[in-house]
Amino acid sequence: MPKDREVAAPIESDGRVTPRLVAMASTAALGGFLFGFDSAIINGTVDAVREQFSLGSGLLGFTVSCALLGAALGAWFAGVCSQRFGRVRTMLIASVLLTISALGCGLAFGVWDLILWRFIGGIGVGFASVIAPAYIAEIAPAKQRGRLGTLQQLALVSGIFLAFLLSAMIAWLAGGASEITWFGLEAWRWMFLTGIVPSLVYGILASRLPESPRYLVEKNDDEGARKVLIDVVGMSAGEATDQKIAEIKSTVNLERRQRFADLFGGKFGFKTLIWVGILLSIFQQLVGINVIFYYSTTMWKSVGFQESDSFMISVITSVTNIVATIVAISLVDKVGRKLLLLVGSGMMTLSLGTMAVAFAQAVTVNGELSLPGHWGIVALVAANLFVVGFGASWGPVVWVLLGEMFPNNIRALALGLGAAAQWIANFVVSTTFPALADLGLQVAYGLYAGFALLSFLFVWRMVRETNGRQLEDMTL
């Protein structure tokens, strides 16, 4: 009997992956899809918005990146909202905010209301980016949590791809992003309006989701939690579900004892491990990855590519990002987190340095910049190698590390702090790129190459491998 129990216990306690569970995780992961879609749809509109509202580099950069301030705010309050109103209602709030934002941006009459609508959309992105992985983790059996959790990252890069593809199609049909098209609206407005559809679909599907068993236990609804564990997670009724509910209760009580003061105590304010998490998040953005997703169409046009070619390059780059993310998912548990980060930093340093050299060769032809000879192809190949290096390492691996590198008693607070640092760094990089580009693209990408090199040294000296370690074994 003891032998049989040893074999059966993991199955009983962990549950199993059912079609309904996969569908629920996929629905929650649509939050990641909207995160990627909203972040990338601005790419195809940048030049048209600059022309429409006569924007300088500074105001253009803020218009593009203001959504990131909203995302930081949304991420900060998402946890509070999910605790008070539930995970599913938080998804519905994100859906409403993103739908309103898409409509407002598409019908904006000036730059300041466009900024307002993008800020509101950013709050929705912040909500969606936090609640999606949280909900998936809370409904997934322990042994399948990593596999189901990757749906969030796949959904995110898929959202980026679809945003680029729709932008390219609309610009092609209209003859340019600034051209007047259906119902007298410019093409760039329709790019924003396309976001209404996935936002509404997300809300409709999310409204059909059951609450997570963790939230139900927090609200003392043990019977509701037991029903979800049995019907969705696939656990058997009886001792296993009672034990699981007891484990959730003990974890809830542990997290209630978390204090922000526990993050402090090192020479520089925060404890060393907290700084490692913060700097991982900052370096992930300082290499300039979101410049590719926010400004790539504008960037390629600025060095001589036609608008239609620039849109197509952006689509190809997004496909490359999806493939690289799949590679990361297949390797992260085999070769470890630290090695992937080191290889990624090396690839990014070389590719970004190559881009800086290529853009330094730009010449003026008939009053417009152009990359002569083979330098256009060199820059294009280097840009996609940069995306491969990032997508197969720093993109997903940083989120994996942030979720597992901290001790249980401070994990939620430390993860939130790291995520906030990431949004702020993203805002700084995205806001400053137009001004740096005015100085020369070689300046911008030379700077990003320097940060990529620093990220290699940082990981080599400061990051500890977490692969194969139990979460309970993590210490400061």
C-alpha positions as CSV (number, residue, x, y, z in Angstrom):
1,M,0.0,0.0,0.0
2,P,2.7,2.6,0.8
3,K,4.3,1.9,-2.5
4,D,1.0,2.5,-4.4
5,R,0.5,5.7,-2.5
6,E,3.9,7.0,-3.4
7,V,3.1,6.5,-7.1
8,A,-0.4,7.9,-6.9
9,A,0.1,10.9,-4.6
10,P,1.8,13.1,-7.2
11,I,-1.0,12.5,-9.7
12,E,-3.7,13.1,-7.1
13,S,-2.1,16.2,-5.7
14,D,-0.8,17.8,-8.9
15,G,-3.9,17.2,-11.1
16,R,-3.6,16.8,-14.8
17,V,-3.8,18.9,-18.0
18,T,-7.3,18.6,-19.4
19,P,-8.7,20.3,-22.6
20,R,-10.7,22.6,-20.4
21,L,-7.6,23.6,-18.4
22,V,-5.7,24.4,-21.6
23,A,-8.6,26.4,-22.9
24,M,-8.7,28.4,-19.7
25,A,-5.0,29.0,-19.6
26,S,-5.1,30.1,-23.3
27,T,-7.9,32.5,-22.5
28,A,-5.9,34.1,-19.7
29,A,-2.9,34.2,-21.9
30,L,-4.8,36.5,-24.2
31,G,-3.8,39.2,-21.7
32,G,-0.3,38.6,-22.9
33,F,-1.5,38.8,-26.5
34,L,-3.0,42.2,-25.9
35,F,0.1,43.3,-24.1
36,G,2.2,42.5,-27.2
37,F,-0.5,43.8,-29.7
38,D,-0.9,47.2,-27.9
39,S,2.9,47.6,-27.6
40,A,3.6,47.0,-31.2
41,I,0.6,48.6,-33.0
42,I,2.1,52.0,-32.4
43,N,5.0,51.0,-34.7
44,G,3.2,51.6,-38.0
45,T,1.6,54.8,-36.9
46,V,4.7,56.7,-35.7
47,D,5.5,58.7,-38.9
48,A,1.8,59.4,-39.7
49,V,1.2,60.6,-36.2
50,R,4.3,62.8,-36.3
51,E,3.0,64.3,-39.6
52,Q,-0.6,64.6,-38.5
53,F,0.1,66.6,-35.3
54,S,3.5,68.2,-36.3
55,L,5.4,66.6,-33.4
56,G,9.0,67.2,-32.5
57,S,11.2,64.3,-31.4
58,G,10.6,64.8,-27.7
59,L,6.8,64.9,-27.9
60,L,6.8,62.0,-30.4
61,G,8.8,59.9,-28.0
62,F,6.5,60.7,-25.1
63,T,3.4,59.9,-27.3
64,V,4.8,56.5,-28.1
65,S,6.0,55.7,-24.6
66,C,3.4,57.3,-22.4
67,A,1.5,53.9,-22.4
68,L,4.4,52.5,-20.4
69,L,3.7,54.9,-17.6
70,G,0.1,53.7,-17.6
71,A,1.4,50.1,-17.6
72,A,3.5,50.7,-14.6
73,L,0.5,52.2,-12.8
74,G,-1.7,49.3,-13.9
75,A,0.8,46.7,-12.9
76,W,1.1,48.3,-9.4
77,F,-2.7,48.2,-8.9
78,A,-3.4,44.9,-10.6
79,G,-2.5,42.9,-7.5
80,V,-4.7,45.1,-5.3
81,C,-7.6,44.8,-7.7
82,S,-7.2,41.1,-8.1
83,Q,-7.2,40.7,-4.3
84,R,-10.3,42.8,-3.9
85,F,-12.4,42.0,-6.9
86,G,-11.0,38.7,-8.2
87,R,-8.8,37.5,-11.0
88,V,-11.5,37.3,-13.6
89,R,-13.0,40.7,-12.8
90,T,-9.5,42.2,-13.2
91,M,-9.3,40.6,-16.7
92,L,-12.6,42.2,-17.5
93,I,-11.4,45.6,-16.3
94,A,-8.3,45.2,-18.5
95,S,-10.5,44.4,-21.5
96,V,-12.7,47.5,-21.0
97,L,-9.7,49.8,-20.6
98,L,-8.0,48.4,-23.8
99,T,-11.2,48.6,-25.8
100,I,-11.7,52.2,-24.8
101,S,-8.1,53.0,-25.6
102,A,-8.3,51.5,-29.0
103,L,-11.4,53.5,-29.9
104,G,-10.1,56.7,-28.4
105,C,-6.7,56.5,-30.2
106,G,-8.4,55.7,-33.5
107,L,-10.6,58.8,-33.2
108,A,-8.1,61.1,-31.5
109,F,-8.4,64.8,-32.6
110,G,-5.1,66.0,-31.1
111,V,-1.9,64.8,-29.6
112,W,-2.9,65.3,-26.0
113,D,-6.0,63.2,-26.1
114,L,-4.0,60.6,-28.1
115,I,-1.6,60.6,-25.2
116,L,-4.5,60.2,-22.7
117,W,-6.0,57.3,-24.6
118,R,-2.6,55.6,-24.8
119,F,-2.1,56.1,-21.1
120,I,-5.5,54.5,-20.4
121,G,-4.5,51.6,-22.7
122,G,-1.2,51.3,-20.8
123,I,-3.1,50.8,-17.6
124,G,-5.0,48.0,-19.2
125,V,-1.8,46.5,-20.5
126,G,-0.4,46.6,-16.9
127,F,-3.4,44.8,-15.6
128,A,-3.3,42.2,-18.3
129,S,0.4,41.6,-18.1
130,V,0.2,40.9,-14.4
131,I,-3.0,38.9,-14.1
132,A,-2.4,36.5,-17.0
133,P,0.6,34.7,-15.5
134,A,-0.8,34.9,-12.0
135,Y,-4.1,33.2,-13.0
136,I,-2.4,30.5,-15.1
137,A,0.0,29.7,-12.2
138,E,-3.0,29.4,-9.8
139,I,-5.0,27.0,-11.9
140,A,-2.2,24.9,-13.3
141,P,-1.0,21.6,-11.7
142,A,2.5,22.1,-10.3
143,K,4.2,19.7,-12.8
144,Q,2.7,21.5,-15.8
145,R,2.9,25.0,-14.5
146,G,6.0,25.9,-16.5
147,R,4.6,24.5,-19.8
148,L,1.2,26.3,-19.4
149,G,3.0,29.4,-18.2
150,T,4.8,29.7,-21.5
151,L,1.5,30.4,-23.2
152,Q,1.8,33.9,-21.9
153,Q,5.1,34.6,-23.6
154,L,4.0,32.9,-26.9
155,A,0.8,34.9,-26.8
156,L,2.8,38.1,-26.3
157,V,5.1,37.6,-29.3
158,S,2.1,36.5,-31.3
159,G,0.3,39.7,-30.5
160,I,3.4,41.7,-31.7
161,F,3.3,39.7,-34.9
162,L,-0.4,40.3,-35.6
163,A,0.0,44.0,-34.9
164,F,2.8,44.3,-37.4
165,L,0.9,42.2,-40.0
166,L,-2.3,44.2,-39.7
167,S,-0.4,47.5,-39.9
168,A,1.4,46.3,-43.0
169,M,-1.9,45.2,-44.6
170,I,-3.7,48.4,-43.8
171,A,-0.9,50.6,-45.1
172,W,-0.7,48.5,-48.3
173,L,-4.4,48.7,-48.9
174,A,-4.5,52.4,-48.2
175,G,-1.3,53.3,-50.1
176,G,0.4,54.6,-47.0
177,A,-0.2,55.1,-43.2
178,S,-1.2,58.7,-43.7
179,E,-3.6,58.2,-46.6
180,I,-7.4,58.7,-46.2
181,T,-9.3,55.4,-46.4
182,W,-12.6,53.9,-45.1
183,F,-15.2,56.2,-43.7
184,G,-12.8,59.2,-44.3
185,L,-10.3,58.0,-41.6
186,E,-6.6,57.9,-42.1
187,A,-5.0,54.4,-42.3
188,W,-3.1,55.0,-39.0
189,R,-6.3,55.4,-37.2
190,W,-7.6,52.0,-38.4
191,M,-4.4,50.5,-37.1
192,F,-5.4,51.6,-33.6
193,L,-9.0,50.6,-34.1
194,T,-8.1,47.0,-34.9
195,G,-7.3,46.6,-31.2
196,I,-11.0,46.8,-30.4
197,V,-11.6,43.2,-31.7
198,P,-9.1,41.3,-29.6
199,S,-9.9,43.4,-26.5
200,L,-13.6,42.5,-26.8
201,V,-12.9,38.8,-27.5
202,Y,-10.7,38.8,-24.4
203,G,-13.4,40.2,-22.3
204,I,-16.1,37.9,-23.6
205,L,-14.0,34.8,-23.1
206,A,-12.7,35.9,-19.7
207,S,-16.3,36.4,-18.5
208,R,-16.8,32.6,-18.9
209,L,-13.8,31.7,-16.7
210,P,-14.2,30.3,-13.2
211,E,-12.3,32.1,-10.4
212,S,-9.0,30.7,-9.4
213,P,-9.1,28.3,-6.4
214,R,-6.5,30.5,-4.6
215,Y,-8.8,33.6,-4.7
216,L,-11.8,31.5,-3.6
217,V,-9.8,30.2,-0.6
218,E,-8.8,33.8,0.2
219,K,-12.5,34.6,0.4
220,N,-13.2,31.6,2.6
221,D,-15.1,29.8,-0.2
222,D,-13.5,26.4,0.3
223,E,-16.4,24.6,-1.5
224,G,-16.0,26.8,-4.6
225,A,-12.2,26.2,-4.6
226,R,-12.7,22.5,-4.2
227,K,-15.1,22.4,-7.2
228,V,-12.5,24.2,-9.4
229,L,-9.7,21.9,-8.3
230,I,-11.8,18.8,-9.2
231,D,-13.6,20.0,-12.4
232,V,-10.7,22.1,-13.9
233,V,-7.4,21.0,-12.4
234,G,-8.4,17.4,-12.5
235,M,-7.8,16.5,-8.9
236,S,-9.8,13.7,-7.2
237,A,-12.3,14.5,-4.6
238,G,-11.3,13.7,-1.0
239,E,-8.0,13.9,0.9
240,A,-6.0,15.3,-2.0
241,T,-8.2,18.4,-2.5
242,D,-8.4,19.0,1.2
243,Q,-4.6,18.9,1.4
244,K,-4.3,21.3,-1.5
245,I,-6.7,23.7,0.1
246,A,-4.7,23.5,3.3
247,E,-1.5,24.3,1.4
248,I,-3.1,27.3,-0.3
249,K,-4.3,28.6,3.1
250,S,-0.7,28.3,4.5
251,T,0.7,30.1,1.5
252,V,-1.9,32.9,1.8
253,N,-1.0,33.3,5.4
254,L,2.7,33.5,4.6
255,E,2.2,36.2,1.9
256,R,0.1,38.3,4.3
257,R,3.2,38.5,6.5
258,Q,5.3,40.0,3.7
259,R,6.6,43.5,4.4
260,F,8.3,45.9,2.0
261,A,10.9,46.6,4.8
262,D,12.1,43.0,4.2
263,L,13.6,44.0,0.9
264,F,16.1,46.4,2.6
265,G,19.3,45.7,4.5
266,G,22.2,45.9,2.0
267,K,24.9,48.5,1.6
268,F,23.0,50.3,-1.1
269,G,19.5,50.2,0.5
270,F,18.0,47.0,-1.0
271,K,19.5,43.6,-0.3
272,T,21.9,42.3,-3.0
273,L,19.5,39.8,-4.5
274,I,16.8,42.5,-4.8
275,W,19.3,44.6,-6.8
276,V,20.1,41.7,-9.0
277,G,16.4,41.4,-9.9
278,I,16.0,45.1,-10.5
279,L,19.2,45.3,-12.7
280,L,18.1,42.2,-14.7
281,S,14.9,44.0,-15.5
282,I,16.7,47.3,-16.3
283,F,19.3,45.6,-18.6
284,Q,16.5,43.8,-20.4
285,Q,15.3,47.2,-21.6
286,L,18.6,49.1,-21.9
287,V,19.7,46.9,-24.8
288,G,16.9,48.7,-26.8
289,I,14.7,45.7,-27.8
290,N,11.5,47.8,-27.7
291,V,13.0,50.3,-30.0
292,I,12.8,47.5,-32.6
293,F,9.1,47.0,-31.9
294,Y,8.0,50.6,-31.5
295,Y,10.1,52.3,-34.1
296,S,11.4,49.8,-36.6
297,T,9.2,50.9,-39.5
298,T,10.3,54.5,-39.0
299,M,13.9,53.5,-38.5
300,W,14.1,51.5,-41.8
301,K,12.4,54.3,-43.7
302,S,14.9,56.8,-42.3
303,V,17.8,55.0,-44.0
304,G,16.3,54.6,-47.4
305,F,13.8,51.7,-47.4
306,Q,10.4,52.3,-48.9
307,E,7.4,52.4,-46.5
308,S,6.0,49.1,-47.8
309,D,9.4,47.4,-47.4
310,S,9.7,48.8,-43.8
311,F,6.4,47.3,-42.8
312,M,7.4,43.9,-44.3
313,I,10.7,44.0,-42.4
314,S,8.8,44.6,-39.2
315,V,6.6,41.6,-39.9
316,I,9.6,39.4,-40.6
317,T,11.2,40.6,-37.4
318,S,8.1,39.7,-35.3
319,V,8.1,36.1,-36.9
320,T,11.8,35.8,-35.9
321,N,10.9,36.8,-32.4
322,I,8.3,34.0,-32.2
323,V,10.8,31.4,-33.4
324,A,13.4,32.6,-30.9
325,T,10.9,32.4,-28.1
326,I,10.1,28.8,-28.9
327,V,13.9,28.1,-28.9
328,A,14.2,29.6,-25.4
329,I,11.2,27.6,-24.1
330,S,12.9,24.3,-25.4
331,L,16.3,25.2,-23.9
332,V,15.7,27.0,-20.6
333,D,15.3,23.8,-18.5
334,K,18.1,22.0,-20.3
335,V,21.1,24.4,-20.4
336,G,20.1,26.7,-17.6
337,R,19.2,30.3,-17.2
338,K,22.6,31.8,-16.7
339,L,24.2,30.2,-19.8
340,L,21.3,31.4,-22.0
341,L,21.6,34.9,-20.7
342,L,25.4,35.0,-21.3
343,V,25.0,33.7,-24.9
344,G,22.2,36.2,-25.5
345,S,24.3,39.1,-24.2
346,G,27.2,38.0,-26.5
347,M,24.9,37.8,-29.5
348,M,23.3,41.2,-28.7
349,T,26.6,42.9,-28.2
350,L,27.9,41.7,-31.6
351,S,24.7,42.4,-33.5
352,L,24.0,45.8,-32.0
353,G,27.7,46.8,-32.6
354,T,27.3,45.7,-36.3
355,M,24.1,47.8,-36.6
356,A,25.9,50.8,-35.2
357,V,28.7,50.4,-37.8
358,A,26.2,49.9,-40.6
359,F,24.2,53.0,-39.8
360,A,27.4,55.0,-39.5
361,Q,27.8,54.4,-43.3
362,A,24.6,56.2,-44.1
363,V,24.9,58.9,-46.8
364,T,22.6,61.6,-48.0
365,V,21.0,61.1,-51.5
366,N,18.7,63.8,-52.8
367,G,18.2,65.1,-49.3
368,E,17.4,61.7,-47.7
369,L,19.6,59.2,-45.9
370,S,20.4,55.9,-47.5
371,L,22.6,52.9,-46.7
372,P,24.9,52.4,-49.6
373,G,25.9,49.1,-51.2
374,H,25.6,46.1,-49.0
375,W,25.2,48.0,-45.7
376,G,21.4,47.9,-45.8
377,I,21.4,44.1,-45.9
378,V,24.1,44.0,-43.2
379,A,21.9,46.2,-40.9
380,L,18.9,44.1,-41.6
381,V,20.6,40.8,-40.9
382,A,22.2,42.3,-37.7
383,A,18.8,43.6,-36.5
384,N,17.2,40.1,-36.8
385,L,20.2,38.4,-35.1
386,F,19.7,40.9,-32.3
387,V,16.0,39.8,-32.0
388,V,17.1,36.1,-32.1
389,G,19.7,36.8,-29.3
390,F,17.1,38.6,-27.2
391,G,14.1,36.4,-27.9
392,A,16.0,33.2,-27.1
393,S,17.4,34.5,-23.8
394,W,16.7,37.8,-22.1
395,G,13.1,38.1,-23.3
396,P,11.6,35.0,-21.5
397,V,14.5,34.1,-19.2
398,V,14.4,37.3,-17.1
399,W,10.7,36.7,-16.3
400,V,11.5,33.1,-15.4
401,L,14.3,34.2,-13.0
402,L,12.2,36.9,-11.4
403,G,9.5,34.3,-10.7
404,E,11.9,31.9,-9.0
405,M,15.0,33.6,-7.7
406,F,13.5,35.2,-4.5
407,P,12.7,33.5,-1.2
408,N,9.0,32.7,-0.6
409,N,8.6,35.3,2.1
410,I,9.5,38.2,-0.3
411,R,8.8,36.8,-3.7
412,A,5.6,38.7,-4.5
413,L,7.0,42.1,-3.4
414,A,10.4,41.6,-5.1
415,L,8.8,40.5,-8.3
416,G,6.5,43.5,-8.3
417,L,9.5,45.8,-7.7
418,G,11.4,44.2,-10.6
419,A,8.4,44.5,-13.0
420,A,8.0,48.2,-12.1
421,A,11.7,48.8,-12.8
422,Q,11.3,47.1,-16.2
423,W,8.4,49.4,-17.2
424,I,10.3,52.5,-16.1
425,A,13.4,51.5,-18.0
426,N,11.2,50.7,-21.0
427,F,9.7,54.2,-20.8
428,V,13.2,55.9,-20.6
429,V,14.6,54.0,-23.6
430,S,11.5,54.5,-25.7
431,T,11.2,58.2,-24.9
432,T,14.8,59.0,-25.6
433,F,15.2,57.0,-28.9
434,P,13.8,59.8,-31.2
435,A,16.3,62.3,-29.8
436,L,19.2,59.8,-30.0
437,A,18.2,59.0,-33.6
438,D,18.4,62.7,-34.4
439,L,22.1,62.5,-33.4
440,G,22.4,59.4,-35.6
441,L,21.2,55.8,-35.4
442,Q,24.9,54.8,-34.9
443,V,24.9,56.7,-31.7
444,A,21.7,55.0,-30.4
445,Y,22.8,51.5,-31.3
446,G,26.3,52.0,-30.2
447,L,24.9,52.9,-26.8
448,Y,22.6,49.8,-26.7
449,A,25.6,47.7,-27.7
450,G,27.5,49.1,-24.7
451,F,24.7,48.1,-22.4
452,A,24.5,44.6,-23.9
453,L,28.2,44.2,-23.0
454,L,27.6,45.4,-19.5
455,S,24.8,42.9,-19.2
456,F,27.2,40.1,-20.0
457,L,29.6,41.2,-17.2
458,F,26.7,41.6,-14.8
459,V,25.3,38.1,-15.4
460,W,28.7,36.5,-15.2
461,R,29.5,38.1,-11.9
462,M,26.2,38.5,-10.1
463,V,23.5,36.1,-11.3
464,R,23.1,32.7,-9.6
465,E,21.8,29.7,-11.5
466,T,18.3,28.6,-10.4
467,N,17.7,25.7,-12.7
468,G,16.6,22.6,-10.9
469,R,16.4,24.2,-7.5
470,Q,13.2,24.1,-5.4
471,L,11.5,27.4,-4.7
472,E,11.8,26.6,-1.0
473,D,15.6,26.5,-1.3
474,M,15.9,30.1,-2.5
475,T,17.7,32.3,0.0
476,L,19.0,35.9,0.1
